[in-house]
Amino acid sequence: QIILSLHCYHEKYGSFPPAYIADAEGRPMHSWRVLLLPFMEDIQLYSQYRFDEPWNGPNNSKLHAHSIPYFLCPSDTKAAPNSTNYVAIVGPGTAWPGERTTTLDDIKDGLSYTLMVVEIPNSGIHWMEPRDLDVRHLAAELRANPGHSRGSWAVFADGSGQFIDSQTAAAKLEAMATIAGGETIDSTETP
């Protein structure tokens, strides 16, 4: 559902959403997850959200109790119901460079090789919070907190979901997270 919503957003606006919308000082105010609500059939919640205040402002705080099932892994029984298990891989060179947007045409390394979203158990991130996983911490996070016994599910730019082994080499994960790094990724190689 997440990747379908991302592609519907891209179809409507000509790009994927930014990782966050920032205020005038560049501080993150709103998450990409909020921007996807209309594409997840949650127009009512989206219409109650106010973009003239931060995600944790007075009005938006009233929406914090809402749970979005698409952002939760059913097997993560420890996660708070209003959190997210699915985080964008953010940072320079990724599909989520911050408040800038990325298009399908920007992804030169191949859609099926470009990692966009990864599952993190009990992330501690509220689904409305404009916070995600920095690419520099990707390997360590997957090793420390595999979503399932040996790894986590991930979403690639082509719309596929793939299981990522928690022992995958950091260099390979970082190569998978870049959109135009020019790396060759052998999907058949062992971690």
Secondary structure, DSSP 8 states (H G I E B T S, - for coil): -HHHHHHHHHHHHSS---SEEE-TTS-EEEEHHHHTGGGGT-HHHHHH--TTS-TTSHHHHTTTT---GGGS-TT-TTS-TTB-SEEEEESTTBSB-SSS---GGG-TT-GGG-EEEEE-TT---BTTSS--EEGGGHHHHHHHS-SSSSEEEEEETTS-EEEEETT--HHHHHHHHBSS------TTS--
